[in-house]
Amino acid sequence: LGARTVNNCIAAALDTIKADPEVQLIWQTGKIYDEQARATMQEKQPSNVVQQAFVSNMDEAYRAADLVVSRAGASSISELQLLGKASLLEDHQTKNAMALVDHGAAVMVRDAEAADKLMPEALALVKDDAKLQKLSANISKMALRNAVGDIVDRVMQIVEQ
């Protein structure tokens, strides 16, 4: 569906992003914000930003990303852990975000501060290779790589009892 806070922050920062040739951005807006984002893209015309309502090849987007800016939903957190992706999280779901932040596995910006801090933090972080590597290593350690197998094993134990 898209995250209003993240979309608004990216839209507001397009001139800054456009002015930085070292930054490339894949902006998934969600269908609700697609029309508004397209209008902003048309106005600003940043050549280093690709905007889509939905990224159908998310595996390729993740592979290309040095940093993922995201809400802190459980599914997103699981994907980021399994892929070992450095992330900057908007605290829509604070407990999920803090589970990573407390382990040095992500950076979080509070929703109330996002307008001022989200994109400056993202633009600084994406250029800090050492921090990106640390976040990536730490988030990767938190991944539950055999979760399905563990669940099946536990269900079988219960059934056998």
C-alpha positions in Angstrom: 0.0 0.0 0.0 2.9 2.4 0.7 4.0 4.3 3.7 2.9 7.9 3.8 5.8 9.1 6.0 8.5 7.4 3.9 6.9 8.6 0.6 6.6 12.2 1.9 10.2 12.2 3.1 11.5 11.0 -0.3 9.4 13.4 -2.2 10.7 16.3 -0.1 14.3 15.2 -0.6 14.2 14.7 -4.4 16.2 17.9 -5.1 18.9 16.8 -2.7 18.9 13.2 -4.1 19.0 14.6 -7.7 22.0 16.7 -6.9 24.1 13.8 -5.6 25.4 11.7 -8.5 26.7 9.0 -6.1 23.1 8.1 -5.0 20.7 6.0 -6.9 17.2 5.4 -5.5 14.6 2.8 -6.2 11.4 4.3 -4.8 8.5 1.9 -4.3 5.5 4.1 -3.4 2.6 1.7 -3.2 -0.5 2.1 -5.3 -2.1 4.7 -3.1 0.8 7.2 -3.5 1.7 6.3 -7.1 -0.1 9.2 -8.8 1.2 11.8 -6.4 4.8 10.4 -6.7 4.6 10.4 -10.5 3.6 14.0 -10.5 6.5 14.9 -8.2 8.9 12.9 -10.4 7.6 14.7 -13.5 8.2 18.1 -11.8 11.7 17.3 -10.3 12.9 14.9 -13.0 15.7 13.2 -11.0 17.6 10.9 -13.4 19.0 8.9 -10.4 15.6 7.9 -9.1 13.4 5.1 -10.4 9.8 5.3 -9.0 7.3 2.5 -9.2 4.1 1.7 -7.4 5.2 -1.8 -6.9 8.6 -3.5 -7.5 7.8 -6.8 -9.1 11.4 -8.1 -9.1 12.1 -7.4 -5.4 15.0 -9.8 -5.4 16.8 -7.7 -7.9 16.0 -4.5 -6.0 17.3 -5.9 -2.8 20.4 -7.2 -4.6 21.1 -3.7 -5.9 20.5 -2.0 -2.6 23.3 -0.9 -0.3 20.7 0.4 2.1 17.0 -0.3 2.5 14.7 2.4 3.9 11.5 0.7 5.1 8.7 0.5 7.6 9.4 -2.0 10.4 6.8 -4.6 9.6 7.5 -8.2 10.6 7.6 -9.4 7.0 10.0 -6.7 6.0 12.2 -7.3 9.1 12.4 -11.1 8.2 13.4 -10.3 4.6 16.0 -7.9 5.7 17.5 -10.4 8.2 17.6 -13.3 5.7 19.2 -11.0 3.1 21.6 -9.3 5.5 20.6 -5.9 4.3 21.6 -2.8 6.1 18.4 -0.8 6.9 17.0 2.4 8.1 13.6 1.9 9.6 10.7 4.2 10.1 9.3 3.3 13.5 5.7 2.6 12.4 6.1 -0.6 14.4 8.6 0.5 17.1 9.0 -2.8 18.9 10.0 -4.5 15.6 12.5 -1.8 14.8 14.0 -1.7 18.3 14.6 -5.5 18.2 17.1 -4.7 15.4 18.4 -1.4 16.7 19.2 -2.9 20.1 21.5 -5.4 18.4 23.2 -2.8 16.2 21.4 -4.4 13.2 19.5 -1.3 11.9 19.0 2.4 12.4 15.6 3.8 13.3 14.1 7.2 12.8 11.0 8.0 14.8 7.9 8.9 12.7 7.6 12.2 14.5 11.1 13.2 13.5 11.1 11.6 10.0 10.4 14.8 8.1 13.6 16.3 9.4 15.8 13.2 9.9 14.9 10.3 7.6 16.4 11.3 4.3 19.5 13.1 5.8 20.2 10.0 7.8 19.7 7.7 4.8 21.9 9.9 2.6 24.7 9.9 5.2 24.4 6.2 6.0 24.5 5.1 2.4 28.0 6.7 2.1 29.3 5.1 5.3 30.6 1.8 4.1 31.9 0.7 7.5 28.5 1.3 9.1 26.7 -0.4 6.3 28.9 -3.5 6.7 28.4 -3.6 10.4 24.6 -3.3 10.1 24.6 -6.0 7.4 26.7 -8.4 9.5 24.6 -7.8 12.6 21.2 -8.2 10.9 22.3 -11.3 9.1 23.2 -12.9 12.5 19.6 -12.4 13.6 18.1 -14.4 10.7 16.2 -17.5 11.4 17.3 -19.4 8.4 15.5 -22.7 9.0 12.3 -21.3 10.5 10.0 -23.4 8.4 11.9 -26.6 9.2 11.9 -25.7 12.9 8.1 -25.2 12.9 7.5 -28.4 11.1 9.8 -30.3 13.5 7.9 -28.8 16.5 4.5 -29.6 15.0 5.7 -33.2 14.4 6.8 -33.5 18.0 3.4 -32.3 19.2 1.6 -34.7 16.9 3.8 -37.6 18.0 3.0 -36.9 21.7 
